[in-house]
Amino acid sequence: MQTTRRTFLGLAATAAALTLIPVDTAVAQSTASGAGAATVSGAFRPLAAAPGRRLTNLAHLRFLLADVPVVASATHTTYAIETRPVVRAPWTYADADGAGGFRRIGGGSRDAATGYWSQGAYNADDIARAAVVFLRDWQATGDEQSRDDARDVLRSLAFLQTTSGRNAGRVVLWQQEDGALNPSAIPVELPDPSDSGESYWLARTVWAFGEGYAAFRTTDADFAAFLLARLHLCLDALERESLGRAGQWVRSDGRELPAWLITGGADATAEAILGLTAAAAAGDSRSRRALETYGEGVAAMATDPSAGWPFGAVLPWTGSLGFWHAWGGAAPEALARAGAALGRRDWIAASVADAGRFTPQVLASGGPHNAWTPLPGEAQIAYGTHGRVAGAVQAAAVAGEGLRVLAGLAAGWFFGANTAGVPVYDPATGVTFDGVETDGRVNRNSGAESTIHGLLTMQLLDANPDIAAIATSITGLRSFSGLRSIDAEGARLSPGCTVVRPDGGAWTGEGNLSGGAYVHVPAGESVEFDVTEPGGILHGLVWRQAAEAGEAVWEIFAGSRLLWSARTEAGGTGDRGLTEADGMLVPQLLGGDLPDGTLTVRCTSTGDLRLDALVVQPRVATAVYATTTGSAVLYANGTASDVRVAPLAPGSGRAYEADGSQRGHAAASGQVRVRGGGFTITRG
């Protein structure tokens, strides 16, 4: 179960370049206890799968499953409830018990008298995604148990869908152990009640019902017809909200963005697209029409990699132009799948840009940090890693094979390429740990969301042995060199400058201030930074104001010699529109091609400047992986020109364009060739 967006946005991301600290420390255990907590034994064994052996292991996901009694009502029922009034659902959390096993835990606090959780034992988000795992396993292996698990979990999800009244088609999020629904959880989650508006869990219900209909259509026509009817009920609800706004636009800090995204996000909408693509391919014309509409909306959130930040990523949320999070990671996968199904090359191009330009920057910044706000920070989780892998795999299906190699590096996170330097998935048990903190601490719990997205990744690896071979050969992350932030408050300030630490903390309403502070630079005052990265690309991070506020004049000096200059706006974002705060915090591309040696970057204000940081992007960002045979190195070129750099480890490989197409061998005259805007991967 993911944190809701409203809760998530209140978290302050670590906005600094990270240092690799190989710490393997268990996090504090949950204090939840009492009836309903179950334990399974079995020590974590970080083993790679043997040749020919599947990485996917459903044992832990099946441990999370519980039989749930259900009783039909005027608004909630499910398939065959008269003859089988029991469904199956995964517990939300599983806390490590300190003895090699896990205790199944619900969400929130538990009332000892009633046995009820303040949220619930099970939730629609995880039920929907667990159904997808079982469906895909059945389709891949023909396993009848996975088929039966998929059916019972889909029946569970259908029971959570409201079938009549003003909320018909929407979905209740939480359910207690005894089957009782909890529409209004504590703490409050929006929408409240949870079936009073469209939601992440409604989008994921579309995903599960769409894939379920496609899978059962030829083997169980009656159940497939039920799933299709429930999918159409979802679309009825969506037509009253986001689908009904098709073609309308909303303003977000001066930019027009699509008003027809589910909950205002490409994140939720992308997961619905996965189900709609499957249902449309199975012949459902209504799903195809919805797919065409939602695909246009998600594609409109794509960015231009040549313009700098966020380097071609598909933005997940209309509420901020300076915020990317890993919970939006399905967008490139969805655009690639939908683009291929509908023949939309523009959608495919957006997917390829995200995979081929943004993913290398993610890997070179230390891995899939859960948020770029706008600088990379927060923990690394299976959800974020799965999104990078799935996006690259699907983009490679319609672009170049280099994206498959990139997918293998990204999937290496599960086997040790993370800030802890330890495996976080065990193919012997199916356990995926809940994440790795920025300082290297491992969260050794293994709840439903982590388990599901770990398994979705393993299913991709099992279907693509060449990618699996790369991922499982990785044992650690030796070093990385990505974005570096130089906070303004630590630079040289002219006498009139003032360091400001907002009372509300680092969060501005749309992003996080690097270091939790900014420098107020009045007209005529300046801030100076020292930069030592040869060839580096500079981005100015200014907390722009809504009103006109003059400019930031950036001058780059080698000694007393001015090399070049640039100007960026200090304000002028205009009407904030639907965003939570005036102004915006988005890195602005200044320029690059810095010469060797120490340079001075001077930022002078012509008005009322709020300067957060200078962000330095290496000309060639890198990540060096430890492997079973030596090292693998990713080189990602942030410029438009071909470059040659000294190798960071022995090895051979290929140079690729950003779309993954091959452009010759990596090595040339003892150096590594990296195509403009592309990447090179060597392995030794």
C-alpha positions as CSV (number, residue, x, y, z in Angstrom):
1,M,0.0,0.0,0.0
2,Q,1.5,3.3,-1.0
3,T,1.3,6.5,1.0
4,T,-1.3,8.8,-0.5
5,R,-0.1,11.7,-2.5
6,R,-1.3,14.2,0.1
7,T,0.7,12.5,2.8
8,F,3.7,11.9,0.6
9,L,4.0,15.5,-0.5
10,G,4.5,16.6,3.1
11,L,7.7,14.6,3.3
12,A,10.9,16.4,2.9
13,A,13.2,14.8,0.4
14,T,16.9,14.7,0.9
15,A,18.1,17.2,-1.8
16,A,21.8,16.6,-2.1
17,A,24.1,14.2,-3.9
18,L,24.3,11.0,-1.9
19,T,27.3,9.1,-0.7
20,L,27.4,5.3,-0.9
21,I,27.4,3.9,2.6
22,P,27.4,0.1,2.7
23,V,25.4,-0.2,5.9
24,D,23.1,-3.2,6.5
25,T,21.0,-2.3,9.5
26,A,17.5,-3.4,10.3
27,V,15.0,-0.6,10.8
28,A,12.9,-0.4,14.0
29,Q,10.0,-2.9,14.0
30,S,6.4,-1.9,13.9
31,T,4.7,-1.8,17.3
32,A,1.5,-3.3,15.9
33,S,0.6,-6.6,17.7
34,G,-2.2,-8.8,18.7
35,A,-4.6,-11.1,17.0
36,G,-4.4,-11.1,13.2
37,A,-0.6,-11.0,13.2
38,A,0.8,-14.2,11.7
39,T,4.4,-15.3,11.4
40,V,6.3,-17.3,8.8
41,S,9.8,-18.5,9.3
42,G,12.7,-18.6,6.9
43,A,15.9,-16.7,6.8
44,F,16.7,-14.3,4.0
45,R,19.1,-15.9,1.5
46,P,20.5,-13.6,-1.1
47,L,20.9,-16.1,-3.9
48,A,20.8,-15.6,-7.6
49,A,18.7,-18.0,-9.5
50,A,20.5,-21.0,-11.0
51,P,20.6,-21.2,-14.8
52,G,17.2,-22.2,-16.1
53,R,15.5,-21.6,-12.8
54,R,12.8,-18.9,-12.5
55,L,13.5,-15.9,-10.4
56,T,9.7,-15.4,-9.7
57,N,8.7,-17.1,-6.5
58,L,5.2,-16.5,-5.2
59,A,5.7,-18.1,-1.8
60,H,5.8,-14.8,0.2
61,L,2.9,-13.3,-1.7
62,R,0.9,-16.4,-1.0
63,F,1.9,-16.1,2.7
64,L,0.4,-12.6,2.7
65,L,-3.0,-13.9,1.3
66,A,-5.9,-14.5,3.7
67,D,-9.3,-15.9,3.3
68,V,-11.8,-13.1,3.8
69,P,-15.6,-13.7,4.4
70,V,-17.9,-11.5,2.4
71,V,-21.7,-10.9,2.7
72,A,-23.6,-9.4,-0.2
73,S,-25.4,-6.0,0.4
74,A,-27.3,-3.5,-1.7
75,T,-24.0,-1.9,-2.8
76,H,-21.3,-4.6,-2.6
77,T,-21.2,-8.1,-4.0
78,T,-19.0,-10.2,-6.1
79,Y,-18.9,-13.1,-8.5
80,A,-20.4,-16.4,-7.2
81,I,-20.9,-15.0,-3.7
82,E,-23.9,-17.2,-3.2
83,T,-21.9,-20.4,-3.6
84,R,-18.5,-19.1,-2.4
85,P,-18.9,-16.3,0.2
86,V,-15.1,-16.2,0.7
87,V,-12.5,-14.2,-1.2
88,R,-8.7,-13.9,-0.9
89,A,-6.7,-10.7,-0.2
90,P,-3.1,-9.9,0.8
91,W,-2.3,-8.3,4.1
92,T,-1.0,-4.8,3.7
93,Y,2.2,-5.1,5.6
94,A,4.5,-7.8,6.8
95,D,7.0,-6.8,9.6
96,A,10.2,-8.7,10.2
97,D,9.8,-10.6,13.5
98,G,13.6,-10.6,14.3
99,A,13.8,-14.4,14.0
100,G,13.8,-14.7,10.2
101,G,10.1,-14.6,9.7
102,F,7.3,-12.0,9.3
103,R,4.2,-10.9,11.0
104,R,1.2,-9.9,8.8
105,I,0.1,-6.4,9.8
106,G,-2.8,-4.1,8.8
107,G,-2.8,-0.4,8.2
108,G,-2.9,2.1,11.1
109,S,-3.4,1.2,14.7
110,R,-5.3,-1.8,16.0
111,D,-8.2,-1.6,18.4
112,A,-7.7,-4.4,20.9
113,A,-11.4,-4.7,21.7
114,T,-12.8,-4.9,18.2
115,G,-9.7,-6.3,16.4
116,Y,-10.3,-3.6,13.8
117,W,-7.4,-1.6,12.3
118,S,-7.9,2.2,12.0
119,Q,-7.3,1.7,8.2
120,G,-7.9,-2.0,7.6
121,A,-6.2,-5.3,7.1
122,Y,-6.5,-5.3,3.3
123,N,-6.6,-2.6,0.7
124,A,-7.8,-2.3,-2.9
125,D,-4.4,-1.0,-4.2
126,D,-2.6,-4.1,-3.2
127,I,-5.4,-6.5,-4.0
128,A,-5.5,-5.1,-7.6
129,R,-1.8,-5.4,-8.1
130,A,-1.6,-8.9,-6.5
131,A,-4.2,-10.0,-9.0
132,V,-2.0,-8.8,-11.8
133,V,0.9,-10.8,-10.5
134,F,-1.1,-14.0,-10.3
135,L,-2.6,-13.4,-13.8
136,R,0.8,-12.9,-15.4
137,D,2.2,-15.9,-13.6
138,W,-0.7,-18.0,-14.9
139,Q,-0.3,-16.7,-18.4
140,A,3.5,-17.3,-18.3
141,T,3.5,-20.7,-16.8
142,G,0.1,-22.2,-17.1
143,D,0.1,-22.8,-13.3
144,E,-3.5,-23.6,-12.2
145,Q,-2.9,-22.4,-8.6
146,S,-2.0,-19.0,-9.9
147,R,-5.1,-19.0,-12.1
148,D,-7.3,-19.9,-9.0
149,D,-5.5,-17.3,-6.9
150,A,-6.0,-14.7,-9.6
151,R,-9.8,-15.5,-9.7
152,D,-10.2,-15.3,-5.9
153,V,-8.2,-12.0,-5.6
154,L,-10.2,-10.5,-8.5
155,R,-13.4,-11.5,-6.7
156,S,-12.0,-9.7,-3.6
157,L,-11.4,-6.6,-5.6
158,A,-14.9,-6.7,-7.1
159,F,-16.4,-6.8,-3.7
160,L,-14.7,-3.5,-2.8
161,Q,-16.3,-1.8,-5.9
162,T,-19.6,0.0,-5.1
163,T,-22.2,-1.2,-7.5
164,S,-25.1,1.2,-7.1
165,G,-25.9,4.7,-5.9
166,R,-24.1,7.9,-6.5
167,N,-20.7,6.3,-6.0
168,A,-21.3,3.4,-8.3
169,G,-18.2,2.2,-10.1
170,R,-15.8,3.6,-7.5
171,V,-13.9,1.5,-5.0
172,V,-13.7,1.4,-1.2
173,L,-10.0,1.3,-0.2
174,W,-9.9,-0.5,3.1
175,Q,-11.4,-3.8,4.4
176,Q,-11.1,-5.4,7.9
177,E,-10.2,-9.0,8.6
178,D,-13.8,-10.1,9.0
179,G,-14.8,-8.6,5.6
180,A,-16.3,-5.3,6.9
181,L,-15.5,-2.3,4.7
182,N,-14.0,0.8,6.1
183,P,-14.8,3.7,3.7
184,S,-13.3,6.4,6.0
185,A,-9.9,5.4,7.4
186,I,-7.9,7.1,10.1
187,P,-5.7,9.0,9.3
188,V,-8.0,10.5,6.7
189,E,-7.2,9.7,3.1
190,L,-8.7,11.5,0.1
191,P,-11.2,11.1,-1.3
192,D,-13.1,10.5,2.0
193,P,-15.1,8.3,1.9
194,S,-12.7,6.4,-0.3
195,D,-15.4,5.6,-2.9
196,S,-16.7,9.2,-3.1
197,G,-14.4,10.1,-6.0
198,E,-11.9,8.7,-8.4
199,S,-8.6,7.5,-6.9
200,Y,-5.4,5.6,-7.3
201,W,-7.3,2.4,-6.3
202,L,-10.0,2.9,-8.9
203,A,-7.2,3.3,-11.5
204,R,-5.6,0.1,-10.3
205,T,-8.9,-1.7,-10.3
206,V,-9.1,-0.8,-14.1
207,W,-5.7,-2.3,-14.5
208,A,-6.6,-5.6,-12.8
209,F,-10.0,-6.0,-14.4
210,G,-8.6,-5.2,-17.8
211,E,-5.8,-7.8,-17.6
212,G,-8.2,-10.2,-15.9
213,Y,-10.8,-9.9,-18.7
214,A,-8.1,-10.5,-21.3
215,A,-6.7,-13.5,-19.5
216,F,-10.0,-15.3,-18.7
217,R,-11.8,-14.4,-22.0
218,T,-10.9,-17.7,-23.7
219,T,-10.9,-20.0,-20.7
220,D,-13.9,-18.9,-18.5
221,A,-16.3,-16.8,-20.6
222,D,-18.7,-16.3,-17.7
223,F,-16.1,-14.9,-15.3
224,A,-14.6,-12.8,-18.1
225,A,-18.0,-11.3,-18.8
226,F,-18.3,-10.4,-15.1
227,L,-14.9,-8.7,-15.2
228,L,-15.8,-6.8,-18.3
229,A,-19.0,-5.6,-16.8
230,R,-17.1,-4.4,-13.7
231,L,-14.5,-2.7,-15.9
232,H,-17.3,-0.9,-17.7
233,L,-18.7,0.1,-14.3
234,C,-15.3,1.7,-13.5
235,L,-15.5,3.6,-16.8
236,D,-19.0,4.8,-15.9
237,A,-17.5,6.4,-12.8
238,L,-14.5,7.8,-14.7
239,E,-16.8,9.3,-17.3
240,R,-18.4,11.3,-14.5
241,E,-15.0,12.8,-13.7
242,S,-11.7,12.7,-15.6
243,L,-13.0,11.1,-18.8
244,G,-15.7,13.7,-18.9
245,R,-13.1,16.4,-19.0
246,A,-11.4,15.1,-22.1
247,G,-9.9,18.0,-24.1
248,Q,-10.0,20.4,-21.2
249,W,-6.8,22.0,-19.8
250,V,-5.7,23.3,-16.4
251,R,-3.1,25.8,-15.6
252,S,-0.1,24.8,-13.5
253,D,2.3,27.7,-12.9
254,G,1.7,29.2,-16.3
255,R,1.7,25.9,-18.2
256,E,-1.4,24.3,-19.7
257,L,-1.7,20.6,-18.6
258,P,-4.4,18.0,-19.3
259,A,-7.5,18.2,-17.0
260,W,-8.5,14.6,-17.8
261,L,-5.9,12.6,-15.8
262,I,-7.2,10.4,-13.0
263,T,-6.7,12.3,-9.7
264,G,-4.7,14.9,-11.7
265,G,-1.8,12.5,-12.3
266,A,-0.1,10.6,-15.1
267,D,0.9,8.2,-12.3
268,A,-2.6,6.8,-11.6
269,T,-3.7,7.2,-15.2
270,A,-0.8,5.1,-16.5
271,E,-1.7,2.1,-14.3
272,A,-5.3,2.3,-15.7
273,I,-3.8,2.4,-19.2
274,L,-2.1,-0.9,-18.6
275,G,-5.5,-2.5,-18.0
276,L,-7.2,-0.6,-20.8
277,T,-4.5,-1.7,-23.3
278,A,-5.0,-5.4,-22.4
279,A,-8.8,-5.1,-22.6
280,A,-8.7,-3.2,-25.9
281,A,-6.3,-5.9,-27.4
282,A,-8.9,-8.4,-26.3
283,G,-11.5,-6.7,-28.4
284,D,-13.3,-4.2,-26.1
285,S,-14.0,-1.1,-28.0
286,R,-15.0,0.9,-25.0
287,S,-11.7,0.3,-23.4
288,R,-10.0,1.4,-26.6
289,R,-11.8,4.7,-26.6
290,A,-10.8,5.4,-23.0
291,L,-7.3,4.3,-23.8
292,E,-7.1,6.9,-26.7
293,T,-8.2,9.6,-24.3
294,Y,-6.0,8.8,-21.4
295,G,-3.0,8.1,-23.6
296,E,-3.2,11.7,-24.9
297,G,-3.3,13.0,-21.3
298,V,-0.3,11.0,-20.1
299,A,1.7,11.9,-23.3
300,A,1.0,15.6,-22.6
301,M,3.0,15.2,-19.4
302,A,6.2,14.2,-21.3
303,T,9.2,16.6,-21.2
304,D,11.9,17.6,-23.6
305,P,15.3,16.1,-22.6
306,S,17.2,18.8,-24.5
307,A,15.7,21.4,-22.1
308,G,17.4,20.0,-19.0
309,W,15.5,18.9,-15.9
310,P,13.8,16.4,-15.7
311,F,15.8,15.0,-18.6
312,G,12.9,13.6,-20.6
313,A,10.9,12.1,-17.7
314,V,7.1,11.9,-17.9
315,L,6.0,14.2,-15.1
316,P,3.6,12.4,-12.7
317,W,1.4,15.2,-11.3
318,T,-0.3,18.3,-12.6
319,G,0.2,19.9,-9.2
320,S,3.9,20.6,-9.7
321,L,6.3,21.2,-12.6
322,G,9.3,20.5,-10.3
323,F,8.3,17.2,-8.8
324,W,8.9,13.6,-10.1
325,H,8.2,10.5,-8.0
326,A,8.7,6.8,-8.5
327,W,5.0,6.1,-7.9
328,G,4.6,7.5,-11.4
329,G,7.0,5.0,-12.8
330,A,4.4,3.2,-14.9
331,A,4.0,6.1,-17.3
332,P,6.8,5.1,-19.8
333,E,5.7,1.5,-19.8
334,A,2.1,2.5,-20.4
335,L,2.9,4.9,-23.2
336,A,5.1,2.2,-24.9
337,R,2.4,-0.4,-24.6
338,A,-0.5,1.9,-25.7
339,G,1.6,3.5,-28.4
340,A,2.4,0.2,-29.9
341,A,-1.2,-1.0,-29.7
342,L,-2.6,2.2,-31.3
343,G,0.2,3.0,-33.7
344,R,1.1,6.3,-31.8
345,R,4.7,7.1,-32.5
346,D,4.5,10.2,-30.5
347,W,3.6,8.2,-27.4
348,I,6.4,5.8,-28.1
349,A,8.9,8.7,-28.5
350,A,7.9,10.0,-25.0
351,S,8.4,6.5,-23.6
352,V,11.8,6.1,-25.2
353,A,13.0,9.5,-24.0
354,D,12.0,8.6,-20.4
355,A,13.8,5.3,-20.7
356,G,16.9,6.4,-22.7
357,R,17.5,9.8,-21.2
358,F,16.0,10.0,-17.7
359,T,16.8,6.4,-16.5
360,P,20.6,6.8,-17.0
361,Q,20.5,10.0,-14.9
362,V,18.5,8.1,-12.2
363,L,21.1,5.3,-12.2
364,A,24.0,7.8,-12.1
365,S,22.5,9.5,-9.2
366,G,22.7,6.4,-7.0
367,G,19.6,4.5,-8.1
368,P,15.8,4.8,-8.0
369,H,15.3,7.4,-5.3
370,N,11.7,7.7,-4.6
371,A,11.4,11.4,-5.4
372,W,13.1,14.1,-7.4
373,T,11.7,17.2,-5.7
374,P,13.5,18.5,-7.9
375,L,16.7,16.9,-6.7
376,P,16.9,13.2,-6.1
377,G,16.2,12.0,-2.5
378,E,14.2,9.7,-0.3
379,A,14.4,6.0,0.0
380,Q,14.8,3.6,-2.8
381,I,11.9,1.1,-3.2
382,A,10.8,-1.8,-5.4
383,Y,8.0,0.2,-6.9
384,G,10.5,2.8,-8.3
385,T,12.9,0.1,-9.6
386,H,10.1,-1.8,-11.3
387,G,9.0,1.3,-13.1
388,R,12.5,1.9,-14.5
389,V,12.9,-1.7,-15.6
390,A,9.4,-2.1,-17.1
391,G,9.7,1.3,-18.9
392,A,13.0,0.3,-20.5
393,V,11.8,-3.2,-21.5
394,Q,8.7,-1.9,-23.2
395,A,10.5,0.9,-24.9
396,A,13.1,-1.5,-26.2
397,A,10.4,-3.5,-27.8
398,V,9.8,-0.6,-30.2
399,A,13.2,1.0,-30.1
400,G,16.9,-0.1,-29.7
401,E,18.3,-3.1,-27.8
402,G,20.5,-0.9,-25.7
403,L,17.5,-0.2,-23.6
404,R,17.4,-3.9,-22.7
405,V,21.0,-3.6,-21.3
406,L,19.9,-0.5,-19.4
407,A,16.9,-2.4,-18.0
408,G,19.4,-5.1,-16.7
409,L,21.4,-2.5,-14.9
410,A,18.3,-1.0,-13.3
411,A,17.1,-4.4,-12.2
412,G,20.4,-5.0,-10.6
413,W,19.0,-2.9,-7.7
414,F,17.3,-6.0,-6.4
415,F,20.6,-7.9,-6.3
416,G,22.9,-5.4,-4.7
417,A,23.1,-2.2,-6.8
418,N,21.6,0.0,-4.1
419,T,22.8,2.4,-1.4
420,A,23.2,-0.5,1.0
421,G,25.1,-2.7,-1.4
422,V,23.1,-5.8,-0.4
423,P,20.4,-7.9,-2.2
424,V,16.9,-6.9,-1.4
425,Y,15.1,-9.7,-3.3
426,D,15.5,-13.4,-2.5
427,P,14.5,-15.8,-5.3
428,A,14.5,-18.7,-2.7
429,T,11.6,-17.1,-0.7
430,G,10.0,-14.4,-2.9
431,V,10.7,-11.8,-0.2
432,T,11.4,-8.2,-1.4
433,F,12.5,-5.8,1.4
434,D,10.5,-2.6,1.8
435,G,13.3,-0.4,0.7
436,V,16.8,1.1,1.3
437,E,17.2,4.4,3.0
438,T,19.5,7.2,1.6
439,D,22.1,6.4,4.3
440,G,22.2,2.7,3.5
441,R,19.8,1.3,6.2
442,V,17.7,-1.6,4.9
443,N,14.0,-1.8,5.8
444,R,13.8,-5.5,6.2
445,N,10.0,-5.6,6.4
446,S,8.3,-7.0,3.3
447,G,4.8,-5.8,2.8
448,A,2.4,-6.3,-0.1
449,E,3.5,-3.4,-2.3
450,S,7.2,-4.3,-2.2
451,T,6.5,-7.9,-2.7
452,I,4.2,-7.2,-5.7
453,H,6.6,-4.9,-7.5
454,G,9.5,-7.1,-6.8
455,L,7.6,-10.0,-8.4
456,L,6.4,-7.9,-11.4
457,T,10.1,-7.2,-12.0
458,M,11.1,-10.8,-11.7
459,Q,8.4,-11.8,-14.2
460,L,9.9,-9.4,-16.7
461,L,13.3,-10.9,-16.0
462,D,12.1,-14.5,-16.4
463,A,10.5,-13.5,-19.8
464,N,13.8,-11.8,-20.9
465,P,16.7,-14.1,-20.0
466,D,19.3,-11.7,-21.5
467,I,18.2,-8.9,-19.2
468,A,18.0,-11.3,-16.2
469,A,21.6,-12.4,-16.9
470,I,22.8,-8.8,-16.6
471,A,20.8,-8.1,-13.5
472,T,21.8,-11.2,-11.6
473,S,25.4,-10.7,-12.4
474,I,25.4,-7.5,-10.4
475,T,26.6,-7.7,-6.8
476,G,26.9,-4.1,-5.8
477,L,27.3,-0.4,-6.7
478,R,30.9,0.7,-6.5
479,S,30.5,4.4,-7.3
480,F,28.3,6.9,-9.1
481,S,28.6,10.4,-10.3
482,G,25.3,12.2,-11.0
483,L,23.8,15.5,-10.2
484,R,25.6,17.6,-7.5
485,S,23.9,20.4,-5.7
486,I,25.9,23.4,-4.3
487,D,23.6,25.1,-1.8
488,A,23.5,28.9,-2.1
489,E,23.7,29.3,1.7
490,G,27.1,27.6,1.7
491,A,28.5,29.8,-1.1
492,R,30.1,33.2,-0.9
493,L,27.4,35.8,-0.3
494,S,27.7,39.6,-0.9
495,P,26.9,41.7,2.2
496,G,23.3,42.3,1.3
497,C,22.3,38.7,1.0
498,T,20.3,36.9,3.6
499,V,19.9,33.2,4.3
500,V,16.2,32.3,4.8
501,R,15.0,29.1,6.5
502,P,11.2,29.0,6.0
503,D,9.2,28.2,9.2
504,G,7.4,25.4,7.3
505,G,10.6,23.6,6.5
506,A,12.0,22.6,3.1
507,W,8.7,21.8,1.4
508,T,7.4,24.7,-0.7
509,G,4.1,23.1,-1.6
510,E,5.6,21.9,-4.9
511,G,9.1,20.8,-4.1
512,N,11.9,20.8,-1.5
513,L,14.5,23.5,-1.0
514,S,17.9,22.0,-1.2
515,G,19.4,22.1,2.3
516,G,16.1,23.4,3.6
517,A,17.0,27.1,2.9
518,Y,17.4,29.7,0.2
519,V,19.3,32.9,-0.1
520,H,17.4,36.2,-0.6
521,V,19.5,38.2,-3.1
522,P,18.3,41.8,-3.5
523,A,19.0,43.8,-6.6
524,G,22.7,44.3,-7.2
525,E,23.8,41.6,-4.7
526,S,25.4,38.4,-5.7
527,V,26.3,34.8,-4.8
528,E,29.5,33.1,-6.0
529,F,30.0,29.3,-6.4
530,D,33.2,27.3,-7.0
531,V,32.8,24.6,-9.7
532,T,35.5,22.0,-10.6
533,E,33.7,19.6,-12.9
534,P,35.3,19.9,-16.4
535,G,32.6,19.8,-19.1
536,G,29.9,20.1,-16.5
537,I,26.4,21.3,-17.3
538,L,25.0,24.0,-15.0
539,H,21.4,24.5,-13.9
540,G,20.2,27.4,-11.7
541,L,17.8,26.4,-9.0
542,V,15.7,29.5,-8.2
543,W,12.5,29.5,-6.2
544,R,10.7,31.7,-8.7
545,Q,7.9,34.0,-7.6
546,A,4.5,34.4,-9.2
547,A,5.0,38.2,-9.9
548,E,7.8,39.6,-12.0
549,A,10.9,39.8,-9.8
550,G,13.7,40.6,-12.2
551,E,16.4,38.2,-13.3
552,A,19.3,36.1,-12.1
553,V,22.4,37.0,-14.2
554,W,24.8,34.0,-14.3
555,E,28.4,34.7,-15.2
556,I,31.1,31.9,-15.5
557,F,34.7,33.0,-14.9
558,A,38.1,31.3,-15.3
559,G,40.1,33.5,-13.0
560,S,39.1,37.1,-14.1
561,R,38.1,36.0,-17.7
562,L,34.4,35.8,-18.4
563,L,33.7,32.6,-20.4
564,W,30.0,33.0,-20.9
565,S,26.8,34.2,-19.2
566,A,23.1,33.4,-19.1
567,R,19.9,34.9,-17.6
568,T,17.0,33.2,-15.9
569,E,13.8,34.6,-14.5
570,A,13.5,35.3,-10.8
571,G,9.7,35.4,-11.0
572,G,7.0,35.7,-13.6
573,T,5.4,32.2,-13.2
574,G,2.0,33.9,-13.1
575,D,-1.2,32.4,-11.9
576,R,-0.4,29.3,-9.9
577,G,-3.6,27.6,-11.1
578,L,-4.2,24.3,-9.4
579,T,-0.9,24.1,-7.6
580,E,-0.6,24.4,-3.8
581,A,1.6,27.5,-3.7
582,D,2.6,30.5,-5.8
583,G,5.8,30.3,-7.8
584,M,7.8,27.2,-8.6
585,L,11.1,25.4,-7.9
586,V,12.5,24.0,-11.1
587,P,16.1,23.8,-12.2
588,Q,16.7,26.1,-15.2
589,L,19.4,25.0,-17.8
590,L,22.2,27.6,-18.0
591,G,24.8,25.9,-20.2
592,G,27.8,23.6,-20.2
593,D,31.1,22.8,-21.8
594,L,33.1,24.0,-18.8
595,P,36.9,23.9,-19.2
596,D,39.3,22.1,-16.8
597,G,40.2,23.8,-13.5
598,T,38.3,25.7,-10.8
599,L,35.7,28.1,-12.1
600,T,33.7,30.8,-10.4
601,V,30.0,31.0,-11.1
602,R,28.5,34.4,-10.1
603,C,24.8,34.9,-9.8
604,T,23.7,38.5,-9.6
605,S,20.2,39.7,-8.9
606,T,18.5,42.4,-10.9
607,G,15.4,42.3,-8.6
608,D,14.1,40.1,-5.8
609,L,15.8,36.8,-6.2
610,R,15.3,33.6,-4.0
611,L,18.3,31.5,-4.9
612,D,18.3,27.9,-3.7
613,A,21.3,26.2,-5.4
614,L,23.6,25.7,-8.3
615,V,23.1,22.2,-9.8
616,V,26.0,20.7,-11.6
617,Q,25.3,17.8,-14.0
618,P,28.4,15.9,-15.2
619,R,29.0,16.1,-18.9
620,V,29.2,12.3,-18.7
621,A,27.4,10.9,-15.6
622,T,28.5,7.4,-14.5
623,A,27.6,4.5,-12.4
624,V,30.1,1.6,-11.7
625,Y,28.6,-1.7,-10.7
626,A,30.4,-4.7,-9.1
627,T,29.6,-7.9,-11.0
628,T,30.5,-11.6,-10.7
629,T,33.1,-11.1,-13.4
630,G,34.5,-7.6,-12.6
631,S,32.7,-4.4,-13.3
632,A,30.0,-2.9,-15.5
633,V,30.0,0.8,-16.2
634,L,27.3,3.1,-17.4
635,Y,28.4,6.3,-19.1
636,A,25.5,8.8,-19.9
637,N,26.3,11.9,-22.0
638,G,24.3,14.9,-21.1
639,T,25.4,17.0,-24.0
640,A,24.5,16.9,-27.7
641,S,28.0,16.2,-28.9
642,D,29.9,12.9,-29.0
643,V,32.6,12.7,-26.3
644,R,35.5,10.4,-25.3
645,V,36.4,9.8,-21.7
646,A,38.9,7.7,-19.8
647,P,37.5,4.2,-18.8
648,L,36.5,3.8,-15.2
649,A,37.0,0.0,-15.3
650,P,38.4,-2.5,-17.8
651,G,35.8,-3.9,-20.2
652,S,34.2,-3.8,-23.6
653,G,30.7,-2.9,-24.7
654,R,28.6,-0.8,-27.1
655,A,27.8,2.8,-27.6
656,Y,24.1,3.6,-27.9
657,E,22.0,6.5,-29.1
658,A,19.4,7.7,-26.6
659,D,16.8,5.4,-28.2
660,G,19.0,2.4,-27.6
661,S,20.2,1.9,-31.1
662,Q,23.8,0.6,-31.4
663,R,26.5,3.0,-32.7
664,G,29.6,0.9,-32.6
665,H,32.0,-0.4,-30.0
666,A,32.5,1.4,-26.7
667,A,36.3,1.5,-26.8
668,A,38.3,3.7,-29.2
669,S,42.1,4.4,-28.8
670,G,42.0,3.5,-25.1
671,Q,39.0,5.7,-24.4
672,V,35.3,5.2,-24.1
673,R,33.1,6.7,-26.8
674,V,29.7,8.1,-25.6
675,R,27.3,9.4,-28.2
676,G,25.7,12.8,-27.9
677,G,22.6,12.4,-25.7
678,G,23.2,8.7,-25.6
679,F,24.9,6.2,-23.3
680,T,27.6,3.6,-23.3
681,I,27.7,0.4,-21.2
682,T,30.9,-1.6,-20.7
683,R,31.3,-4.9,-18.9
684,G,34.5,-6.7,-17.9
